[in-house]
Amino acid sequence: MKQRFKDKAESVNERLANGTGKIKIGVKGVAEAIDRHHEQISDHADSLAKATKVAAGVAIAGAAIAAPTGLTAVGVAIGIVSAPMIVTAAPILASAAGVAVTFSAGASLYSKMRRKQLKAKAELGRNDA
């Protein structure tokens, strides 16, 4: 049984090394796939951005509630006591939301551009006919 898996792994490695494997898609293939599915990508990126904004908002609200005050804040500042995890995680989640919103905006703009290009191309085809 082990030999069969070993032989299969060697076969896959050999095909990938020779460039005959099925995994080889290339940059052109990825660009074509993105172009074909730009509306779906834009929709999913928008959903992701909204979800990360909600998560960041909840984390920031939790951090505001859990933030150390009084002598605990002094202990955190000195390094004697550690800050609650939510206080540490809030800036990270806010940054992730910012990245997701940026990606969503880029995907939305690309999708809008492609729709306009395809619409203009279709109208040009109708005018020629």
HURARA-V185418 format. One record per run of one state. SS is the DSSP state (hx for helix, st for strand, lp for the rest). FROM is the first residue (numbers start at 0). TO is the last residue. Records with the same first field share a line. If there is no record, write none. Layout:
SS: FROM-TO  FROM-TO
This chain:
lp: 0-0  18-24  36-36  66-68  78-83  128-128
hx: 1-17  25-35  37-65  69-77  84-127
